[in-house]
């Protein structure tokens, strides 16, 4: 048995030396690890639908949902807020759910899309009937006419 194990091990160790050593342009191991970590960290489950910004605009224009902006205060002051949005920073959301109507549809929104995903999960897990998550956020928001400055 020991002899079989050693011969198998030596074959396995030898295989890489016979492999094609032509460099392949691909993601580095670090890039792959970072993507996996981001995906794992931001994989937030809940009963909500992620929608593109064009759909966010249409839903808001037709008054079918209220926008819940979960960015920090300094971000709001720097880039403004979408008209009519409710602003509750993500770290405060769970303690301020009583400010929101569970029967009202909401679209969660942030700067890029990670925090809004977490906010959507919080709402859906707390009994909110209809929750949307904006796939992207203020950093790529193309509808500047809908943004108002915050002092």
Backbone torsions as a table, in degrees:
resi	resn	phi	psi	omega
1	UNK	NA	-42.2	-179.8
2	UNK	-62.8	-40.7	-179.7
3	UNK	-64.0	-41.9	179.0
4	UNK	-62.0	-45.1	-179.9
5	UNK	-60.9	-46.6	-178.9
6	UNK	-64.9	-39.6	179.3
7	UNK	-69.4	-38.1	177.7
8	UNK	-65.4	-43.0	178.5
9	UNK	-61.3	-43.2	-179.0
10	UNK	-66.4	-34.7	176.6
11	UNK	-66.8	-44.9	-180.0
12	UNK	-62.7	-38.8	179.3
13	UNK	-71.7	-27.6	-178.5
14	UNK	-80.1	-25.9	-174.9
15	UNK	-53.7	-45.7	-178.6
16	UNK	-59.3	-28.7	-179.2
17	UNK	-70.6	-21.3	178.9
18	UNK	-96.0	-6.0	-177.4
19	UNK	-73.3	158.1	177.0
20	UNK	-65.2	124.5	-176.7
21	UNK	-101.8	14.9	177.3
22	UNK	-65.5	127.2	179.9
23	UNK	-62.9	136.9	178.7
24	UNK	-113.5	129.7	178.0
25	UNK	-78.5	112.4	178.9
26	UNK	-153.0	179.7	178.5
27	UNK	-64.2	142.9	175.7
28	UNK	-72.8	162.2	177.9
29	UNK	-59.4	-37.6	178.9
30	UNK	-62.8	-44.7	179.1
31	UNK	-61.5	-42.5	179.1
32	UNK	-63.6	-41.2	179.8
33	UNK	-65.6	-40.7	179.6
34	UNK	-64.7	-42.4	178.1
35	UNK	-63.4	-41.9	-180.0
36	UNK	-64.4	-42.1	179.5
37	UNK	-64.9	-43.4	179.0
38	UNK	-61.8	-46.1	-179.3
39	UNK	-61.1	-43.7	-179.9
40	UNK	-66.2	-45.3	-177.7
41	UNK	-65.2	-38.0	-175.7
42	UNK	-98.5	8.0	177.8
43	UNK	-82.3	88.0	-175.2
44	UNK	-107.4	118.0	-177.8
45	UNK	-88.8	153.6	177.7
46	UNK	168.7	173.3	-178.9
47	UNK	-96.1	83.8	178.8
48	UNK	-148.6	164.3	-179.3
49	UNK	-115.6	129.2	176.7
50	UNK	-89.8	128.7	-175.0
51	UNK	-128.8	152.5	178.8
52	UNK	-74.0	164.7	-177.6
53	UNK	-61.5	-33.2	178.3
54	UNK	-61.7	-38.3	178.3
55	UNK	-73.0	-35.5	175.6
56	UNK	-57.5	-48.1	-179.5
57	UNK	-59.5	-46.5	-179.0
58	UNK	-61.7	-44.2	-179.9
59	UNK	-63.9	-41.7	179.1
60	UNK	-67.3	-43.2	-179.5
61	UNK	-61.0	-36.6	-179.8
62	UNK	-88.7	6.5	179.7
63	UNK	53.8	39.8	-179.9
64	UNK	-93.2	-7.4	178.1
65	UNK	-161.7	163.2	176.3
66	UNK	-106.7	141.5	178.8
67	UNK	-85.1	129.8	175.5
68	UNK	-110.8	105.7	-178.0
69	UNK	-89.7	117.9	-175.6
70	UNK	-106.4	18.4	177.3
71	UNK	-72.7	165.0	178.4
72	UNK	-74.6	160.3	-179.1
73	UNK	-55.7	-43.3	-177.8
74	UNK	-65.0	-32.7	177.0
75	UNK	-68.0	-40.5	179.4
76	UNK	-63.2	-44.8	-179.9
77	UNK	-64.4	-35.4	-177.0
78	UNK	-74.6	-43.6	-172.5
79	UNK	-113.1	-6.1	-178.5
80	UNK	87.3	-177.2	-178.2
81	UNK	-135.2	149.7	178.5
82	UNK	-71.5	133.0	-176.6
83	UNK	-52.2	131.0	177.3
84	UNK	85.6	-2.7	-178.3
85	UNK	-73.1	149.1	171.5
86	UNK	-94.5	128.6	-178.7
87	UNK	-107.7	117.3	172.0
88	UNK	-138.6	111.8	178.7
89	UNK	-57.2	142.2	-175.9
90	UNK	-51.1	-43.9	-179.6
91	UNK	-61.2	-19.7	-178.8
92	UNK	-98.1	-9.8	-169.2
93	UNK	-56.8	-51.5	-176.0
94	UNK	-60.4	-32.0	179.8
95	UNK	-83.0	-8.8	-177.1
96	UNK	-119.9	16.7	-179.6
97	UNK	-59.1	-26.6	-179.8
98	UNK	-65.2	-13.9	177.5
99	UNK	-81.6	-8.0	-175.8
100	UNK	-112.2	150.4	179.1
101	UNK	-93.6	118.3	-177.2
102	UNK	-64.2	-20.5	179.0
103	UNK	-88.1	-12.2	-179.8
104	UNK	-81.8	130.2	173.3
105	UNK	-69.9	140.0	179.7
106	UNK	-126.7	148.3	169.6
107	UNK	-114.2	118.1	177.8
108	UNK	-83.1	144.5	-168.8
109	UNK	-149.7	140.3	175.6
110	UNK	-144.1	-148.9	-178.8
111	UNK	-85.1	-39.6	-174.3
112	UNK	-124.6	-41.5	-180.0
113	UNK	141.6	-14.2	-178.8
114	UNK	-73.2	-48.5	-179.3
115	UNK	-69.6	-33.7	179.7
116	UNK	-65.8	-32.5	176.1
117	UNK	-62.7	-44.4	179.0
118	UNK	-65.1	-39.9	178.7
119	UNK	-64.8	-40.7	178.1
120	UNK	-61.3	-40.8	178.5
121	UNK	-64.9	-40.7	178.8
122	UNK	-61.6	-46.4	179.8
123	UNK	-62.5	-47.8	-176.6
124	UNK	-65.1	-35.1	179.5
125	UNK	-75.2	-12.6	179.2
126	UNK	-107.4	21.4	170.5
127	UNK	87.4	12.5	177.0
128	UNK	-71.9	135.7	-170.0
129	UNK	-70.4	-47.7	-176.5
130	UNK	-133.9	119.0	-177.6
131	UNK	-130.3	130.4	173.0
132	UNK	-113.5	151.9	174.4
133	UNK	-120.8	126.6	176.0
134	UNK	-71.4	124.6	-177.2
135	UNK	-60.7	-36.4	177.7
136	UNK	-124.1	-174.8	-176.4
137	UNK	-139.8	-154.6	-174.3
138	UNK	-60.0	-29.8	-179.4
139	UNK	-62.1	-23.7	179.6
140	UNK	-122.6	13.1	-178.8
141	UNK	-65.6	115.2	-174.5
142	UNK	-90.9	-6.2	-172.5
143	UNK	-100.3	72.2	-173.2
144	UNK	-61.1	-26.6	-179.7
145	UNK	-66.4	-15.9	-179.7
146	UNK	-93.6	-0.6	-176.0
147	UNK	-102.1	135.7	175.8
148	UNK	-121.5	145.6	-179.3
149	UNK	-70.6	154.0	177.6
150	UNK	-121.1	133.2	-178.3
151	UNK	-97.5	NA	NA
